[in-house]
Amino acid sequence: MLPVGVFYVAGITMATMFAFGWDKICAVNGWRRVPENTLLILALAGGTVGAIAGQQIMRHKTRKQPFRTYLYTIAGLQILALAALSLQSVREAAEIAIRQLAG
């Protein structure tokens, strides 16, 4: 059985990619757009892969600044966080902190 986190990441990735696609459709048709903050929040919530894939596949927001810088900063920070969590001592400290917060 897959961990819940896998389903979360898959879901948020698909939702983020859908949001980029919908924003592209809105842009082409002159409809009300998806706010950039919403797209960035989806990426921050774990949908970075979907954001970057949607950006590249749909050729949408590939040159828009500072949006592009913010998106790649989020991606870089998430990579650093995953790398840090792969270290045993950091993982143990995070687990202790989560247990203490949970009560």
N, CA, C and O atoms as a MOPAC input file, in Angstrom:
PM7 MOZYME 1SCF
protein

 N      0.84100 1    -1.18500 1     0.00000 1
 C      0.00000 1     0.00000 1     0.00000 1
 C      0.88600 1     1.24700 1     0.00000 1
 O      1.88900 1     1.31100 1     0.71000 1
 N      0.50300 1     2.22200 1    -0.79800 1
 C      1.28000 1     3.45100 1    -0.90400 1
 C      0.96800 1     4.39000 1     0.25100 1
 O     -0.16800 1     4.44600 1     0.72200 1
 N      1.98300 1     5.13400 1     0.71000 1
 C      1.74400 1     6.11600 1     1.76800 1
 C      0.80200 1     7.22700 1     1.28500 1
 O      0.73100 1     7.52400 1     0.09200 1
 N      0.08600 1     7.82600 1     2.23000 1
 C     -0.85200 1     8.89900 1     1.92000 1
 C     -0.15200 1    10.04900 1     1.20800 1
 O     -0.74100 1    10.69300 1     0.33900 1
 N      1.09700 1    10.30800 1     1.56900 1
 C      1.84700 1    11.40200 1     0.96100 1
 C      1.97700 1    11.26600 1    -0.54600 1
 O      1.98400 1    12.26500 1    -1.26500 1
 N      2.08000 1    10.03900 1    -1.02400 1
 C      2.19000 1     9.80700 1    -2.46800 1
 C      0.90800 1    10.25500 1    -3.16200 1
 O      0.95700 1    10.89100 1    -4.21500 1
 N     -0.23300 1     9.92300 1    -2.57500 1
 C     -1.51600 1    10.33400 1    -3.15700 1
 C     -1.67400 1    11.85500 1    -3.10000 1
 O     -2.20300 1    12.46600 1    -4.02900 1
 N     -1.21400 1    12.45700 1    -2.00700 1
 C     -1.29200 1    13.91400 1    -1.87600 1
 C     -0.47200 1    14.58800 1    -2.97400 1
 O     -0.95700 1    15.48300 1    -3.66600 1
 N      0.77300 1    14.14800 1    -3.12300 1
 C      1.65400 1    14.77400 1    -4.12400 1
 C      1.10100 1    14.56300 1    -5.53000 1
 O      1.13400 1    15.47800 1    -6.35100 1
 N      0.59500 1    13.36900 1    -5.81100 1
 C      0.00300 1    13.11800 1    -7.13200 1
 C     -1.19400 1    14.02600 1    -7.36800 1
 O     -1.34400 1    14.58800 1    -8.45300 1
 N     -2.04600 1    14.17100 1    -6.36000 1
 C     -3.23500 1    15.01200 1    -6.49800 1
 C     -2.90500 1    16.48100 1    -6.67200 1
 O     -3.46900 1    17.14400 1    -7.54200 1
 N     -1.99400 1    16.99900 1    -5.85100 1
 C     -1.65100 1    18.42100 1    -5.93700 1
 C     -0.88400 1    18.71100 1    -7.22800 1
 O     -0.99500 1    19.80200 1    -7.78700 1
 N     -0.11400 1    17.74100 1    -7.69500 1
 C      0.59700 1    17.90000 1    -8.97100 1
 C     -0.39900 1    18.01800 1   -10.11600 1
 O     -0.27300 1    18.89900 1   -10.96700 1
 N     -1.39100 1    17.12800 1   -10.13500 1
 C     -2.40900 1    17.18200 1   -11.19800 1
 C     -3.23900 1    18.45300 1   -11.10700 1
 O     -3.54800 1    19.06800 1   -12.12800 1
 N     -3.60400 1    18.85000 1    -9.88900 1
 C     -4.39800 1    20.06800 1    -9.71000 1
 C     -3.62700 1    21.30100 1   -10.18200 1
 O     -4.19800 1    22.19900 1   -10.80100 1
 N     -2.34100 1    21.33600 1    -9.88900 1
 C     -1.51500 1    22.47600 1   -10.29300 1
 C     -1.36900 1    22.52300 1   -11.80500 1
 O     -1.46600 1    23.59100 1   -12.41000 1
 N     -1.13900 1    21.37600 1   -12.41100 1
 C     -1.01500 1    21.32900 1   -13.86700 1
 C     -2.34100 1    21.75100 1   -14.51500 1
 O     -2.34200 1    22.47800 1   -15.50900 1
 N     -3.46100 1    21.29900 1   -13.95700 1
 C     -4.77100 1    21.70700 1   -14.45300 1
 C     -4.93400 1    23.22500 1   -14.33700 1
 O     -5.43200 1    23.86400 1   -15.26400 1
 N     -4.52000 1    23.80400 1   -13.21000 1
 C     -4.64400 1    25.25600 1   -13.00700 1
 C     -3.83700 1    26.02500 1   -14.04500 1
 O     -4.29800 1    27.04700 1   -14.55500 1
 N     -2.62800 1    25.54000 1   -14.36500 1
 C     -1.82500 1    26.19200 1   -15.40300 1
 C     -2.52100 1    26.07800 1   -16.75600 1
 O     -2.54400 1    27.03400 1   -17.53100 1
 N     -3.09000 1    24.90200 1   -17.03700 1
 C     -3.80300 1    24.71600 1   -18.30000 1
 C     -5.02100 1    25.60500 1   -18.40100 1
 O     -5.27300 1    26.20200 1   -19.44700 1
 N     -5.78700 1    25.70000 1   -17.30900 1
 C     -6.96700 1    26.55200 1   -17.30600 1
 C     -6.57300 1    28.01600 1   -17.48200 1
 O     -7.24200 1    28.75300 1   -18.20700 1
 N     -5.50000 1    28.44000 1   -16.83000 1
 C     -5.03700 1    29.82200 1   -16.97000 1
 C     -4.62600 1    30.10500 1   -18.41300 1
 O     -4.86800 1    31.19900 1   -18.92400 1
 N     -4.01700 1    29.14200 1   -19.06000 1
 C     -3.62300 1    29.30600 1   -20.46500 1
 C     -4.87000 1    29.47000 1   -21.34000 1
 O     -4.91100 1    30.34200 1   -22.20800 1
 N     -5.88900 1    28.62900 1   -21.11000 1
 C     -7.13800 1    28.73100 1   -21.86900 1
 C     -7.78100 1    30.10200 1   -21.64200 1
 O     -8.25300 1    30.73900 1   -22.58300 1
 N     -7.79300 1    30.54100 1   -20.40000 1
 C     -8.35700 1    31.85700 1   -20.07200 1
 C     -7.59100 1    32.97400 1   -20.75800 1
 O     -8.19100 1    33.92500 1   -21.26100 1
 N     -6.27500 1    32.86500 1   -20.77900 1
 C     -5.44400 1    33.89500 1   -21.41300 1
 C     -5.73100 1    33.98400 1   -22.90900 1
 O     -5.84900 1    35.07800 1   -23.46000 1
 N     -5.84100 1    32.84500 1   -23.55500 1
 C     -6.08000 1    32.80900 1   -24.99500 1
 C     -7.45400 1    33.39100 1   -25.34200 1
 O     -7.61000 1    34.06700 1   -26.35900 1
 N     -8.44400 1    33.12300 1   -24.49300 1
 C     -9.81700 1    33.54600 1   -24.77600 1
 C    -10.20700 1    34.89100 1   -24.16500 1
 O    -11.32500 1    35.36500 1   -24.36400 1
 N     -9.28300 1    35.50600 1   -23.42000 1
 C     -9.58000 1    36.80200 1   -22.82000 1
 C    -10.51200 1    36.70500 1   -21.62300 1
 O    -11.17600 1    37.68000 1   -21.27100 1
 N    -10.56500 1    35.53400 1   -20.99700 1
 C    -11.41900 1    35.33800 1   -19.82300 1
 C    -10.65700 1    35.73300 1   -18.56800 1
 O     -9.46500 1    36.03400 1   -18.60500 1
 N    -11.38400 1    35.72100 1   -17.45600 1
 C    -10.75800 1    36.03000 1   -16.16800 1
 C     -9.70500 1    34.96200 1   -15.84800 1
 O     -9.96500 1    33.76300 1   -15.95500 1
 N     -8.51900 1    35.42100 1   -15.45600 1
 C     -7.36400 1    34.55000 1   -15.26700 1
 C     -7.28400 1    33.99700 1   -13.85500 1
 O     -7.90000 1    34.51700 1   -12.92500 1
 N     -6.50000 1    32.91800 1   -13.71800 1
 C     -6.16300 1    32.37200 1   -12.40400 1
 C     -5.09100 1    33.29500 1   -11.82400 1
 O     -4.07600 1    33.52700 1   -12.48100 1
 N     -5.28300 1    33.82700 1   -10.61700 1
 C     -4.26900 1    34.72700 1   -10.04500 1
 C     -2.90300 1    34.02600 1    -9.90600 1
 O     -2.82100 1    32.84400 1    -9.57000 1
 N     -1.85300 1    34.78600 1   -10.17100 1
 C     -0.50600 1    34.21900 1   -10.05000 1
 C     -0.24800 1    33.69800 1    -8.64500 1
 O      0.40700 1    32.67000 1    -8.47700 1
 N     -0.75500 1    34.39600 1    -7.63600 1
 C     -0.57000 1    33.92800 1    -6.25300 1
 C     -1.15100 1    32.53200 1    -6.06600 1
 O     -0.56900 1    31.71000 1    -5.35800 1
 N     -2.29000 1    32.25700 1    -6.68900 1
 C     -2.90400 1    30.93300 1    -6.59100 1
 C     -1.98900 1    29.87900 1    -7.21400 1
 O     -1.79700 1    28.80600 1    -6.64100 1
 N     -1.43600 1    30.17600 1    -8.36400 1
 C     -0.53000 1    29.23200 1    -9.02600 1
 C      0.71100 1    28.97500 1    -8.16500 1
 O      1.17300 1    27.83900 1    -8.05600 1
 N      1.24100 1    30.02500 1    -7.56100 1
 C      2.42800 1    29.87300 1    -6.71300 1
 C      2.10800 1    29.12600 1    -5.41700 1
 O      2.92500 1    28.33700 1    -4.94200 1
 N      0.93200 1    29.36500 1    -4.84600 1
 C      0.54100 1    28.65500 1    -3.63100 1
 C      0.38200 1    27.16100 1    -3.92100 1
 O      0.77700 1    26.32700 1    -3.10600 1
 N     -0.19000 1    26.82300 1    -5.06900 1
 C     -0.30700 1    25.41500 1    -5.45500 1
 C      1.07400 1    24.76900 1    -5.57900 1
 O      1.27800 1    23.63300 1    -5.15000 1
 N      2.01300 1    25.50200 1    -6.16500 1
 C      3.38200 1    24.98100 1    -6.27000 1
 C      3.98600 1    24.80500 1    -4.88300 1
 O      4.60000 1    23.77700 1    -4.59800 1
 N      3.81600 1    25.79000 1    -4.03100 1
 C      4.36200 1    25.74000 1    -2.67800 1
 C      3.75700 1    24.58800 1    -1.87400 1
 O      4.42600 1    23.99100 1    -1.03000 1
 N      2.49500 1    24.28300 1    -2.14100 1
 C      1.79600 1    23.20600 1    -1.42500 1
 C      2.23300 1    21.82100 1    -1.88700 1
 O      1.74200 1    20.81600 1    -1.37200 1
 N      3.14500 1    21.75500 1    -2.84400 1
 C      3.65900 1    20.46600 1    -3.29900 1
 C      3.45700 1    20.19800 1    -4.77500 1
 O      3.82700 1    19.13300 1    -5.27100 1
 N      2.87300 1    21.15500 1    -5.48600 1
 C      2.60600 1    20.94600 1    -6.90400 1
 C      3.65800 1    21.51200 1    -7.83800 1
 O      3.35900 1    21.84900 1    -8.98300 1
 N      4.88800 1    21.61900 1    -7.35500 1
 C      5.95300 1    22.22000 1    -8.16200 1
 C      6.19200 1    21.46300 1    -9.45900 1
 O      6.38500 1    22.07200 1   -10.51200 1
 N      6.17900 1    20.14600 1    -9.38700 1
 C      6.40700 1    19.35400 1   -10.60900 1
 C      5.30000 1    19.64200 1   -11.62000 1
 O      5.57400 1    19.80900 1   -12.80800 1
 N      4.05600 1    19.70200 1   -11.15800 1
 C      2.94800 1    20.01500 1   -12.05100 1
 C      3.03800 1    21.42800 1   -12.60500 1
 O      2.68300 1    21.67300 1   -13.75800 1
 N      3.51700 1    22.36500 1   -11.77600 1
 C      3.66100 1    23.75400 1   -12.22200 1
 C      4.70600 1    23.86500 1   -13.32600 1
 O      4.46400 1    24.48600 1   -14.36200 1
 N      5.85500 1    23.26500 1   -13.10000 1
 C      6.92700 1    23.35500 1   -14.09400 1
 C      6.56100 1    22.56600 1   -15.35100 1
 O      6.83400 1    23.01500 1   -16.46400 1
 N      5.94600 1    21.39700 1   -15.18100 1
 C      5.51500 1    20.61200 1   -16.35000 1
 C      4.46100 1    21.38600 1   -17.13800 1
 O      4.54400 1    21.47800 1   -18.36300 1
 N      3.47200 1    21.94100 1   -16.44100 1
 C      2.44100 1    22.71100 1   -17.12100 1
 C      3.00600 1    23.93000 1   -17.82400 1
 O      2.58700 1    24.27900 1   -18.92800 1
 N      3.95100 1    24.56500 1   -17.17900 1
 C      4.59800 1    25.74500 1   -17.75700 1
 C      5.30600 1    25.37800 1   -19.06200 1
 O      5.18600 1    26.09400 1   -20.05700 1
 N      6.02800 1    24.28800 1   -19.06100 1
 C      6.80600 1    23.89400 1   -20.23100 1
 C      5.92900 1    23.27600 1   -21.33000 1
 O      6.07100 1    23.62100 1   -22.50300 1
 N      5.03400 1    22.37300 1   -20.95300 1
 C      4.19400 1    21.69100 1   -21.94300 1
 C      3.26300 1    22.67100 1   -22.64700 1
 O      3.08200 1    22.60300 1   -23.86300 1
 N      2.67400 1    23.58000 1   -21.87600 1
 C      1.70900 1    24.52400 1   -22.43800 1
 C      2.34100 1    25.83500 1   -22.88600 1
 O      1.65700 1    26.72300 1   -23.39600 1
 N      3.64000 1    25.94800 1   -22.69200 1
 C      4.36100 1    27.18700 1   -23.03300 1
 C      3.66200 1    28.39300 1   -22.41200 1
 O      3.32700 1    29.36600 1   -23.08900 1
 N      3.45400 1    28.29200 1   -21.09900 1
 C      2.68900 1    29.31500 1   -20.39400 1
 C      3.49900 1    29.86000 1   -19.21900 1
 O      3.96600 1    29.09900 1   -18.37100 1
 N      3.66000 1    31.17100 1   -19.17800 1
 C      4.39300 1    31.86100 1   -18.11400 1
 C      5.86300 1    31.43800 1   -18.06600 1
 O      6.46100 1    31.37800 1   -16.99100 1
 N      6.43100 1    31.15300 1   -19.21000 1
 C      7.83100 1    30.72300 1   -19.25400 1
 C      8.80600 1    31.88900 1   -19.18000 1
 O      9.96300 1    31.70400 1   -18.80300 1
 N      8.35000 1    33.09700 1   -19.53900 1
 C      9.23800 1    34.26000 1   -19.49600 1
 C      8.76400 1    35.33400 1   -18.53400 1
 O      9.44400 1    36.34100 1   -18.34300 1
 N      7.61800 1    35.13200 1   -17.93500 1
 C      7.00800 1    36.13000 1   -17.04600 1
 C      7.82400 1    36.27800 1   -15.76500 1
 O      8.00800 1    35.31800 1   -15.01600 1
 N      8.31300 1    37.50200 1   -15.52400 1
 C      9.05300 1    37.79400 1   -14.29900 1
 C      8.19900 1    38.70400 1   -13.42500 1
 O      7.46300 1    39.51900 1   -13.98100 1
 N      8.24200 1    38.62500 1   -12.13600 1
 C      9.09300 1    37.76800 1   -11.31600 1
 C      8.49600 1    36.37500 1   -11.06400 1
 O      9.05100 1    35.60000 1   -10.28500 1
 N      7.36100 1    36.05000 1   -11.72300 1
 C      6.70700 1    34.76900 1   -11.49700 1
 C      7.66700 1    33.59600 1   -11.65800 1
 O      7.71600 1    32.70600 1   -10.80900 1
 N      8.41700 1    33.59800 1   -12.73300 1
 C      9.34500 1    32.50000 1   -13.01000 1
 C     10.38700 1    32.36300 1   -11.89900 1
 O     10.69500 1    31.25200 1   -11.46700 1
 N     10.92100 1    33.47500 1   -11.44700 1
 C     11.90900 1    33.45400 1   -10.36500 1
 C     11.29700 1    32.88700 1    -9.09000 1
 O     11.92300 1    32.07800 1    -8.40600 1
 N     10.08000 1    33.30900 1    -8.76900 1
 C      9.41200 1    32.78800 1    -7.57000 1
 C      9.18600 1    31.28400 1    -7.67500 1
 O      9.41600 1    30.54800 1    -6.71600 1
 N      8.73300 1    30.82800 1    -8.84800 1
 C      8.46400 1    29.40600 1    -9.02400 1
 C      9.73400 1    28.57500 1    -8.86800 1
 O      9.72200 1    27.54200 1    -8.19900 1
 N     10.82200 1    29.01900 1    -9.47700 1
 C     12.06600 1    28.25300 1    -9.37500 1
 C     12.70100 1    28.36800 1    -7.99200 1
 O     13.43300 1    27.47100 1    -7.57300 1
 N     12.43400 1    29.44900 1    -7.28900 1
 C     12.88800 1    29.55900 1    -5.89500 1
 C     12.15200 1    28.54900 1    -5.02600 1
 O     12.76100 1    27.89000 1    -4.18300 1
 N     10.84000 1    28.42600 1    -5.23100 1
 C     10.05400 1    27.42200 1    -4.50000 1
 C     10.59500 1    26.02900 1    -4.78300 1
 O     10.77100 1    25.22900 1    -3.86400 1
 N     10.85900 1    25.73800 1    -6.04800 1
 C     11.38200 1    24.41800 1    -6.42400 1
 C     12.72700 1    24.15600 1    -5.74600 1
 O     12.96100 1    23.06400 1    -5.22700 1
 N     13.59900 1    25.14300 1    -5.75000 1
 C     14.91100 1    24.98300 1    -5.11400 1
 C     14.80200 1    24.74400 1    -3.62000 1
 O     15.50300 1    23.89200 1    -3.07400 1
 N     13.93600 1    25.48300 1    -2.95800 1
 C     13.74800 1    25.30200 1    -1.51800 1
 C     13.16400 1    23.92400 1    -1.20400 1
 O     13.53400 1    23.30300 1    -0.20800 1
 N     12.26200 1    23.45300 1    -2.04500 1
 C     11.70000 1    22.11800 1    -1.82500 1
 C     12.75400 1    21.03000 1    -2.03200 1
 O     12.76400 1    20.03400 1    -1.30900 1
 N     13.62100 1    21.20800 1    -2.99100 1
 C     14.71700 1    20.24500 1    -3.20900 1
 C     15.64900 1    20.23900 1    -2.00600 1
 O     16.06500 1    19.17500 1    -1.54700 1
 N     15.98100 1    21.42700 1    -1.49100 1
 C     16.83300 1    21.50100 1    -0.30000 1
 C     16.16900 1    20.84400 1     0.90500 1
 O     16.83000 1    20.15300 1     1.68100 1
 N     14.86900 1    21.05800 1     1.06300 1
 C     14.13700 1    20.44900 1     2.19000 1
 C     14.14600 1    18.93000 1     2.07400 1
 O     14.34900 1    18.23800 1     3.07200 1
 N     13.92800 1    18.40100 1     0.86900 1
 C     13.96500 1    16.94200 1     0.67400 1
 C     15.35800 1    16.38400 1     0.93600 1
 O     15.50800 1    15.31400 1     1.52500 1
 N     16.37400 1    17.11800 1     0.49400 1
 C     17.74400 1    16.67700 1     0.74200 1
 C     18.04300 1    16.66100 1     2.23400 1
 O     18.66500 1    15.72700 1     2.74100 1
 N     17.59500 1    17.70100 1     2.93400 1
 C     17.82900 1    17.76600 1     4.38100 1
 C     17.10500 1    16.63400 1     5.09700 1
 O     17.65300 1    16.02700 1     6.01700 1
 N     15.88000 1    16.35000 1     4.67800 1
 C     15.11200 1    15.28000 1     5.31900 1
 C     15.68700 1    13.89200 1     5.02700 1
 O     15.38800 1    12.93200 1     5.73700 1
 N     16.50200 1    13.79000 1     3.99500 1
 C     17.12400 1    12.49500 1     3.69900 1
 C     18.26500 1    12.19300 1     4.67000 1
 O     18.70700 1    11.04800 1     4.77300 1
 N     18.73900 1    13.20900 1     5.37800 1
 C     19.76800 1    13.00600 1     6.39100 1
 C     19.11900 1    12.46200 1     7.66200 1
 O     18.12200 1    13.01200 1     8.13100 1
 N     19.66200 1    11.40700 1     8.21300 1
 C     19.08000 1    10.72600 1     9.37500 1
 C     18.84800 1    11.67900 1    10.54500 1
 O     17.76900 1    11.66900 1    11.13700 1
 N     19.83200 1    12.49500 1    10.88500 1
 C     19.70200 1    13.36600 1    12.05400 1
 C     18.59800 1    14.41200 1    11.85600 1
 O     17.86300 1    14.72400 1    12.79300 1
 N     18.48400 1    14.94700 1    10.64800 1
 C     17.44800 1    15.94400 1    10.37400 1
 C     16.07500 1    15.28600 1    10.41700 1
 O     15.12300 1    15.85000 1    10.95600 1
 N     15.98100 1    14.09100 1     9.84700 1
 C     14.71600 1    13.36700 1     9.84600 1
 C     14.25600 1    13.07100 1    11.27700 1
 O     13.08000 1    13.23700 1    11.60100 1
 N     15.19200 1    12.63100 1    12.13300 1
 C     14.85500 1    12.33000 1    13.52300 1
 C     14.39000 1    13.58800 1    14.26200 1
 O     13.42300 1    13.54400 1    15.02200 1
 N     15.07900 1    14.70100 1    14.03800 1
 C     14.70400 1    15.95900 1    14.68200 1
 C     13.31600 1    16.41000 1    14.21400 1
 O     12.52600 1    16.91200 1    15.01400 1
 N     13.02200 1    16.23600 1    12.93800 1
 C     11.70900 1    16.61500 1    12.40500 1
 C     10.61400 1    15.74000 1    13.00200 1
 O      9.53600 1    16.23200 1    13.33200 1
 N     10.88400 1    14.45100 1    13.14100 1
 C      9.89200 1    13.54000 1    13.72300 1
 C      9.60800 1    13.90900 1    15.18700 1
 O      8.45700 1    13.87400 1    15.62100 1
 N     10.64500 1    14.25800 1    15.93800 1
 C     10.47000 1    14.67200 1    17.33800 1
 C      9.64000 1    15.95000 1    17.40400 1
 O      8.72200 1    16.05900 1    18.21700 1
 N      9.96400 1    16.91500 1    16.54600 1
 C      9.22800 1    18.18200 1    16.54400 1
 C      7.76400 1    17.95700 1    16.20000 1
 O      6.88800 1    18.56800 1    16.81200 1
 N      7.48300 1    17.09500 1    15.23900 1
 C      6.10000 1    16.81300 1    14.84600 1
 C      5.34700 1    16.14700 1    15.99100 1
 O      4.19300 1    16.48400 1    16.25600 1
 N      5.99700 1    15.19900 1    16.67400 1
 C      5.35400 1    14.53700 1    17.80900 1
 C      5.03600 1    15.53900 1    18.91200 1
 O      3.96900 1    15.47300 1    19.52200 1
 N      5.95500 1    16.46500 1    19.17200 1
 C      5.73100 1    17.45900 1    20.22000 1
 C      4.58500 1    18.40600 1    19.83600 1
 O      3.77800 1    18.78900 1    20.68400 1
 N      4.52300 1    18.76900 1    18.57700 1
 C      3.43800 1    19.65800 1    18.11600 1
 C      2.09300 1    18.95900 1    18.15700 1
 O      1.06000 1    19.57900 1    18.40800 1
 N      2.12000 1    17.65600 1    17.90800 1
 C      0.86800 1    16.88300 1    17.89500 1
 C      0.31000 1    16.68800 1    19.29700 1
 O     -0.87200 1    16.38900 1    19.46600 1
 N      1.15800 1    16.85700 1    20.29400 1
 C      0.63900 1    16.83700 1    21.64500 1
 C      1.07500 1    15.70600 1    22.46100 1
 O      0.68800 1    15.59900 1    23.62400 1

